[in-house]
Amino acid sequence: MEQQNQTLQSQNSTTFSHSATASVTVVIPDFKIALSSSSLTVAPGSSENVTVTLTSLNGFSGTVSLTFTLSSPGPQVTFSHPSVTLSSRGSVSSTLTVSAASSGSYSSPVPQGNYSVNVTGTSGSLVHSATVALTVGSSSGAGALPTSAIIGVGIASVVAVVAAIVYFLRRRPRTKT
């Protein structure tokens, strides 16, 4: 809301003159954008959600388009509703899903690290944004083991067990018949 003082003057051809000052408040319909969380941690291979809530201000009603900008390539980002309609004095939500899963059988995994997702709502000349700080990796700070390391440990364990069985079977005294 913007408040201004305006002075009105009227004068006729004779000597009568009047003036008055009035305070005028200009109300501009608008909307605001809010996120359920300003930070998000996504484990490799999984996805997490943030709720994007749009709220009407000063009687705004109309369609708001939602877009995002990712600080660098990697995670996949989608909206449940990329375009929403706000009613006067209402609010509406869309779910922002961030995925750190590989997108195909030959694609590489999403690099672990820090990203930012800038969410923007646009309706005509009205533009508002909010940002989510995104971490791809474990929340404890310890990095997840790559699949190849897990498989390697599993194979090494099996080989060790088989070797132990063979060793003990060969050491066992044989009975003569």
C-alpha positions in Angstrom: 0.0 0.0 0.0 1.3 3.4 -0.9 0.0 6.5 0.9 0.2 10.0 -0.7 -1.1 13.4 0.3 -2.9 15.3 -2.5 -3.9 18.9 -2.4 -6.9 20.0 -4.4 -7.5 23.6 -5.3 -10.4 25.3 -7.0 -10.7 28.9 -8.0 -13.3 30.8 -10.0 -12.9 34.0 -12.0 -13.7 36.1 -8.9 -11.8 36.2 -5.7 -13.0 33.0 -4.2 -10.4 30.3 -3.7 -10.6 27.0 -1.8 -8.1 24.3 -1.1 -8.2 21.0 0.8 -5.6 18.3 1.5 -6.6 14.6 1.5 -4.7 11.5 2.3 -5.0 8.9 -0.4 -4.0 5.3 0.0 -3.5 3.3 -3.2 -4.0 -0.4 -2.8 -2.3 -2.6 -5.4 -3.5 -6.2 -5.7 -0.5 -8.5 -5.3 0.4 -12.0 -4.1 3.2 -13.5 -1.9 5.1 -16.7 -2.2 6.3 -18.8 0.7 8.1 -22.1 1.1 7.5 -24.8 3.8 11.3 -25.0 4.2 14.2 -22.8 3.2 16.6 -25.8 3.1 16.4 -29.4 2.0 18.6 -32.5 2.1 18.1 -35.2 -0.5 19.9 -38.5 -0.2 21.4 -39.9 -3.4 18.8 -41.9 -5.3 15.8 -40.4 -3.5 13.6 -37.4 -3.7 12.1 -34.8 -1.2 9.3 -32.3 -1.4 8.8 -28.6 -0.4 5.4 -27.0 -0.4 5.1 -23.7 -2.3 2.2 -21.6 -1.0 0.9 -18.5 -2.9 -1.4 -16.1 -1.0 -3.5 -13.3 -2.4 -2.8 -9.8 -1.1 -5.1 -6.8 -1.4 -7.8 -8.6 -3.4 -5.5 -10.1 -6.0 -7.0 -12.9 -8.1 -5.5 -14.5 -11.2 -3.2 -17.1 -12.6 0.3 -17.4 -11.3 2.9 -19.4 -13.3 5.6 -21.2 -11.3 9.1 -21.7 -12.6 12.5 -22.6 -11.1 16.2 -21.9 -11.7 18.7 -24.5 -10.5 22.2 -23.1 -9.6 23.9 -25.9 -11.5 22.8 -29.1 -13.4 22.2 -32.2 -11.4 19.0 -32.7 -9.5 15.6 -33.0 -11.3 13.0 -30.5 -10.2 9.2 -30.6 -10.9 6.1 -28.9 -9.7 2.8 -30.7 -9.0 1.0 -27.7 -10.4 3.2 -25.4 -12.6 0.3 -22.9 -12.9 -2.2 -22.1 -10.2 -5.2 -19.8 -9.9 -5.6 -17.6 -6.9 -8.9 -16.3 -5.8 -9.3 -12.9 -4.0 -8.2 -13.3 -0.3 -7.3 -17.0 -1.0 -4.2 -19.2 -1.0 -3.1 -22.2 -3.0 -0.2 -24.6 -2.9 1.9 -26.6 -5.3 4.5 -29.3 -4.4 8.0 -28.8 -5.5 9.7 -32.2 -5.8 13.5 -32.4 -6.0 15.0 -35.8 -7.1 18.6 -36.9 -6.8 17.9 -40.2 -8.7 19.6 -41.1 -12.0 17.1 -40.5 -14.8 17.9 -43.5 -17.0 19.8 -46.8 -17.1 22.9 -45.2 -18.6 22.8 -41.9 -16.8 25.3 -40.9 -14.2 24.3 -40.3 -10.6 23.5 -36.8 -9.4 26.7 -35.3 -8.0 26.6 -34.8 -4.3 27.0 -31.2 -3.1 25.2 -28.0 -2.5 22.7 -26.4 -4.9 20.1 -23.7 -4.7 16.7 -23.8 -6.3 15.1 -20.4 -7.0 11.3 -20.6 -7.2 9.6 -17.8 -9.1 5.9 -16.9 -9.3 4.8 -14.7 -12.2 1.4 -13.1 -13.0 1.6 -10.3 -15.5 4.1 -7.7 -14.2 4.0 -9.2 -10.7 7.1 -11.4 -10.0 8.0 -12.9 -6.6 10.7 -15.4 -5.7 11.9 -17.6 -2.8 15.0 -19.8 -2.6 15.6 -23.3 -1.2 19.2 -24.3 -0.2 19.6 -27.9 -1.4 22.1 -30.5 -0.3 22.5 -33.7 -2.2 24.1 -36.2 0.2 23.6 -37.6 3.6 22.4 -35.3 6.4 24.9 -36.6 8.8 27.8 -35.2 6.7 29.2 -38.7 6.0 29.2 -39.5 2.3 27.2 -42.5 1.1 29.2 -45.4 -0.2 29.1 -45.9 -3.9 27.4 -49.1 -5.1 30.7 -50.4 -6.5 32.3 -50.2 -3.0 29.4 -52.1 -1.4 29.5 -54.8 -4.1 33.3 -55.1 -3.6 33.0 -55.5 0.1 30.3 -58.2 -0.4 32.4 -60.2 -2.9 35.5 -60.0 -0.6 33.4 -61.3 2.3 32.1 -64.3 0.2 35.7 -65.1 -1.0 37.0 -65.0 2.6 34.2 -67.4 3.9 34.8 -69.9 1.0 38.6 -69.7 1.6 38.1 -70.4 5.3 35.9 -73.4 4.6 38.4 -74.9 2.1 41.2 -74.4 4.6 39.4 -76.1 7.4 38.3 -79.0 5.2 41.8 -79.7 4.1 43.2 -79.6 7.6 40.7 -82.1 8.9 42.3 -85.5 9.5 41.1 -88.1 7.1 40.0 -91.5 8.3 41.2 -94.6 6.6 38.7 -97.2 5.6 
